Amino acid sequence: MMKKTGLKLSAMLLVAVLATGCANTAEIQATADRAAADAAAAASAAEAARATADRAAQAAAAAQSTADQALSAATEAQACCDANRESMERMFQRSMSK
């Protein structure tokens, strides 16, 4: 009798362990699937961030080019202004010396 009860108890325990093992396997698979989905979403977000950074770098390069052109134009204008001022001073000096 004791042997039968022990055998029944062992069989029930084995069924419970197997059922728990199957549930854990399913949970592990679900967790792995969620982790894979999260990793794919993170990779997608990283790619979008890289693309945005590339566009920002291109915009910054264009802005720098425009700023360089403006500086060049301002330098030329200042040189012209300085030349005109010197010419006017020479004309003034000539008119004052007469």
Contacts in CASP RR format, 6 or more apart in sequence:
PFRMAT RR
TARGET T0000
AUTHOR 0000-0000-0000
METHOD contacts of the structure
MODEL  1
MMKKTGLKLSAMLLVAVLATGCANTAEIQATADRAAADAAAAASAAEAAR
ATADRAAQAAAAAQSTADQALSAATEAQACCDANRESMERMFQRSMSK
END
